[in-house]
Amino acid sequence: MAFENIGDWFYRWRTYNVADPGDNPLNSLTSDVEKSLKVLTDSQRKQRLEYRIVQYLKDGWMAERVGDFQAVVTYEDKINHVVHAILSLITFGFWLLIWLFLSLTKKTTRRTIRVNEYGQFIEN
């Protein structure tokens, strides 16, 4: 087989050696992704957000603000005051410094949860 140039050779190689695009496994992945990205109704989006909020509430978070498609949840570090009081008595008041430090540096974490039109969660 004599080819005039490399472009002609490449065209023939690609024509004979590339599978039918319908058999391409990457096309089936793309169609699966497209199928999963269906636009949800407003009620479906609200239901998904409510379900996600319930998951956070089970883990000890508190719902601060809840809208139609967005919510803010907070988690506050908990301090066991009974244990710290007992430790303060045992150490003759020395533990009061640690207890005070922990109470003043208590950390609160906030997360914003949003549901886009495809039902995917955006959390930050």
LINQUI-V890693 format. One record per backbone hydrogen bond with DSSP energy under -1.0 kcal/mol. NH is the residue of the N-H (numbers start at 1). CO is the residue of the C=O. Records with the same first field share a line. If there is no record, write none. Layout:
NH = CO / CO
//
This chain:
9 = 5
10 = 6
11 = 7
12 = 8
13 = 9
14 = 10
15 = 11
16 = 12
17 = 13
18 = 14
23 = 20
28 = 24
29 = 25
30 = 26
31 = 27
32 = 28
33 = 29
34 = 30
35 = 31
36 = 32
37 = 33
40 = 117
45 = 41
46 = 42
47 = 43
48 = 44
49 = 45
50 = 46
51 = 47
52 = 48
53 = 49
54 = 50
55 = 51
56 = 52
57 = 53
58 = 54
60 = 57
61 = 56
62 = 74
64 = 72
65 = 72
67 = 70
71 = 113
72 = 65
73 = 111
74 = 62
75 = 109
77 = 107
81 = 79
84 = 80
85 = 81
86 = 82
87 = 83
88 = 84
89 = 85
90 = 86
91 = 87
92 = 89
93 = 88
94 = 91
96 = 93
97 = 94
99 = 95
100 = 96
101 = 97
102 = 98
103 = 99
104 = 100
105 = 101
109 = 75
111 = 73
113 = 71
114 = 122
115 = 69
116 = 120
119 = 116
122 = 114
124 = 112
//
